[in-house]
Amino acid sequence: QFSCVIRVAIFGGTHGNEMSGITLVNLWIKNGKEIQRKGVETKPFITNPRAVEKCTRYVDTDLNRAFTTENLSAPSGDDLPYEVKRAQQINEIFGPKGSPDAYDVIFDLHNTTSNMGCTLILESSKDHFNLQMMHYIKKAIAPDSCPVLLTEHPLLKYSTSRSVAKHPIGLEVGPQPQGVLRSNIFESMRVVLKHALDFIELFNEGLEFPPCSVDVFRVWDKMDYPRDTNGNIIAMVHPNLQDCDWEPLNPGDPMFQMFDGTTVRYEGVGTVYPTFINEAAYYEKQQAFVTTRRETLVAGAIKKA
């Protein structure tokens, strides 16, 4: 049993060059009729206004990795990076992170340059509310697909902007270049959000959602580009892998193409499902793609208390 979902936020501009979320949020700040639901207070919010103004991912540091306990509890001062100060402000408004006063749900809207389609990002396999919501969204947009990326991992901590909420949900829609607005990507994001808010309204009206199972792709590993001894990239994503997000990559499959034309093959154990393939923003993070493994999660029945 969960209590009524009353406070919902929609974040756009966590990265200032991901245009779909920025445009939608600015639209809804002017007129929020489309995102209003009975008994729910929905707040559209631009998370990184300085980066949005400059149309850059961030100003000093990645806001979507800034919500660590250390940053949120750092003594405030002018010497703090802009995004750390901003994280503290966001935590005050929508958190505090991990407290009963935090917002019920935060949707964080992102674009990717990778061919990921409309991806929902789940932070915890034990969040039955989010699993039920994702199951509802997947059914609503079928036959269009809506993969779920589970970022729960013992060694990888993301410390996202949305993590201040009780139920954080990431929405990652692509492919779309940075600083560009594509109508199809914009519409996909808008439709998923409509279904998500419909689900919250139905839940608040007392509808019981029976147990369900959700197929997810669990983050497994981060793969870097081949590099020389000075750390310079010496290969590209192989044409057989480019744009093949969510498709199986088997041991022996081509992974990178060296500048001299030779092929580097995947040598991992078993089949993985790569995503964020050749993401523009991840070159600085030494990341060519992320590998995932498929699994099925079971969500228990949920009903408003």
N, C-alpha and C positions, 0 to 999 in steps of 0.2 A: 504493500500500500504506500502511495505517495500523496503528499498534500497537494492542494491546488497550485497550479503554475500561474503565478501572478505577474512576475517581473521577467520580461524577456528583452534582451538587447540584440541589435543587429549591427555588427562591426563592419565598416568598410574602410579601406585605406590603411590597414595595418602595414601593408606595403604600398607606398605612394605611387607606384606605376602599374598597379593592377586595377584596370579601369572599370570592370563590370561592377564590382562592389562599391567603388567610389561613386559611380554614376547613380546606381540604385539608391544608395544611402542618401545622397544629396537630393534625389527626387523625393524620397520619403520624408526627409526633414521638411521640405516645402509642403508636401501633402501626404499625410500618413494613412489616408483612408484605406488603401490597398492592404496594409499590414495590420490594421486593427482587427481584433477578435474579441468576442464577448468576455468581459471579466479579466482581460489580459492588458497589462500596460506594456506596450512595445516601444522601445526606445532605439531609433536609428542613430548611429554615432560614428563620426570620423575619428579613428584612433590615432593616426599620425599626420596631423594637418600640415606640418612643415614639409614632410616628405611628399605629400600630395601636391602642395604648392610648387615644389621643385620637380615634380613628376620623376622622383627617384625612389628606389626601394626603401632607403632609410637615410637619415642625416649623419648620425654618429655610429650607430650600431643597430643590429637587427631587432626591431621591437618584438617580433614574434619568437625571440629566444631570451627576452629580457626579464621574464616574470619568475626569476629565481627568488628563493627566500632571502638570499644575500642582497640582491638588488632592492627588493621590496622593503627590506628593513634598514637599508643604508641611510645614514644621516643625510638629510637633504642639504644640498649646497650647490653653488654655481658651477663647481668643477665637475659635477656629475654629467655624463653623456646625456644629450637631449632625450633619447629614448628611455633611459633609466628614470629620469624625472617624470616622463610621460607615463611610464609603467606604474609609478607610485600614485600618480593622479588617477589613472584608470582603476587601480586597485581600491582607492578610496571611494570612487563613485560606484563601482560595480561589485566590489568585494565586501570586506577583505577575503582574499583567497582562503578557502578552507573553513570559512566561518558560516554560522547559520544565517547571517545577514546578507550573504552574497546573493547575487541575481540567480534566479532559478535556471535560466537557459541563456547562453550566448551563442549566436550564430556568427561565425567569422568568415567573411567572404573573400576568397582568393582566386587569382588566375594563375595558370601555369603555361609556360611555352611548350610543355610536353603534351603529347596526344592522349591525355588521361580521360577525356570526356567529362562527365559530371560525376565527381568523386566526393563521397561523404567521408569525413575523417573522424574516427572514434578514438578517444584517448584511453578508455578503460573497458575491458571485456566484461566487467561486472556491473556496468551501467545499464540496467534493464530498461530504464525509461528511454534512453537513447537508442538502444537496440530495437525496441518496439517502434520508435519513431522512424528509424531507418527502414525497418520492415514495411511500414505503412507507405513511406515515400517510394520505395522500390516497386511495390505493387501498383501505386498510383501512376507512376510514369512508364510502366511496362507497356509495350515491348522495348522501349528505350532502356538501355542499361544504366545502372547507377552503382558502380563498385564501391565497396566500403573498405577504407584503409585503416587498419588498427595500428596505432603508433605505440602501443604498450610494448616496452622492451626493457630488460633488466639493466642494460648499459647505455641506452640512448634516452636522454632526458631532453624534452623539447622546450618546456617552460613558455608555453604559448600565451598570447593575449587572452584567449578565450578561457584559459585554465582558471581564471578567477571565479567562474560560474560553477554552480553545483553540477550542471549538465552542459559541458562544452561540446560544440559541434563545429567542425571545420567544413567548409564547402570549397572545393578546389575544381575550377572549371577551365578546360583548355581544349585544343591549343589556341592561345592568343598571345601575340607579341606584347612585350612590355610597352606601356604608353599608348596602346591601340584599343579601340572599342569595336568588337565584332558583334553584329546583331544576333547571330545564332547563339553565341556564347552567353550574351546578355539575357536572352530569352530563356535559355536552359536554367540559368541561375535563378531567375525570377520565378519560374514554374516550381522548382524544387522548394524554394522558400515558401511559396503559397501552400504547398502540400504539408510542409512542416508546421506551419501556423494552423492549418486546418486540424492537424493531428492534436495539437495542444488544446484547441477549442473543444474537440470531441472528448478528450480526456477530462477536461474541466467540467463538461456536461455530465460526467459520470459513466461514460461508456467504458465497459471492461474490455481490455485487449487480452485475448487468450494467449497461452504460451506459443512461441514461434521460434523458428530457427533462422539465422542470418549467416549467409556465406560472407566471410571477410578475407582480406589479404593482410596478413600480419607482417609488419616490417621485420626483416631478417638481418640485412647487412647493407652497408654503403659501399659502393664500388667506385674507386677513383680511376681517372685516366692513366694510362702508362706515362711515365715521366722520365726525363734524363736526370743525371746526377745533380743538376742545378734546379731541379723541380719544375722544369718546363714541360708542358704537355707535348707528347710526341705521337699521338694517335687521335683518331676521331671515333665516334660511335659508328659501328659497322652498318652499312646500308641495310643489311638483313634485320638489324635490331631497331634502327631508327623508326620512330612512330609506332612501334609495336608494344606500347604499354599494355600491361595485363595479359600479354600472350606468353605461353610457356617458353622458358629458356632452358635447354637441356645441356648436360655436360657434352662438350665438343662443338656446340653451336657457335658461330661467329659472334664476337662481342665487340672488338675494336678493329679498326683498319689503321695500320701504321702509315706514316706519311710516305714510306717507300712502297706501299701497296700490300705488304704482308698482313695476314690475318692473325689476330689474337683470339683464341677460343675460350669459352667458359669452361673452367676446370673445377667448379664447385661440386659438392655431393648432392645428387638428386636434382629434380626439376624446381626451378624458382620462377616467379612471375615478376619481371622488372616493371618499375614505374618511375615517374619523374625522369624519364630517359632524356638526356641532353638538355635538362632544365637550365635556362640561361642564368638564373640567379644562383645556381649551385656550383658554378665554376670556381667562385671564391671560397666555397666550402669544400673544395677538392672532392667533388662528387659528380660522377658521370651518370649514375642512376642508383636507385634503391632496389634491392631484391626483396621479394616478399614470398611467403608461403601461404597456401590456401588452407583455411580451416572453417568449420561451422560452429557458430556459437548458439547457445540456446538461451532465449530470454523467457523468464517466468511471466505469468499473467500479471498485468498491472491494472489497478483501479484506484480512483481517487478515494482517499480516506474520508 
